[in-house]
Amino acid sequence: MVNRTREDGSRRRRAALQRRVRDGTPVGILGYLGDEPVAWCSVAPRETFRPLGGVPGPDAGVWSLVCFYIPRRLRRKGLMGRMLQAAIETSRRHGATVLEAYPVEADAPSYRFMGFVPLFRAAGFKSTGRAGSRRRVMRLVLDRRGGAA
């Protein structure tokens, strides 16, 4: 039996994403191995996403990093760290003053696609609270000159 509701929801989400891309709204970045796209990181202005449990306040200048995708065959090779650095640079280049993320501890049973706390901590992110029982809210204040503020 086909789940029409699920298909309709997928179709609506795909159409919404396509509209955002056509309208020039940032939705994320791709990582390549040669000419092959092999990694994805969803990073965009915070208002692009549904509320994620971050620090309340104005969205102006705040970007959110909400997920990574790296194929199983390429995991544990440092790609997530490289994608995180690219996301930081992309956010900064587009005028972000803060990058907010929602990672979990490495042993978490779910939300692993959002990244891991130690990776973000090593990149200079500071914990500002929790979003639910597993996700942390971590922020990096961006300096336009290329470093963390």
Salt bridges, closest charged atoms under 4 A:
GLU7 OE1 - ARG4 NH1 3.40
ASP8 OD1 - ARG11 NH2 3.07
GLU36 OE2 - ARG73 NH2 2.84
ASP59 OD1 - ARG46 NE 2.66
GLU89 OE2 - ARG92 NH1 2.65
GLU100 OE1 - ARG46 NH1 3.36
GLU100 OE2 - ARG139 NE 2.85
GLU105 OE2 - ARG136 NH2 2.87
ASP143 OD2 - ARG145 NH2 2.68
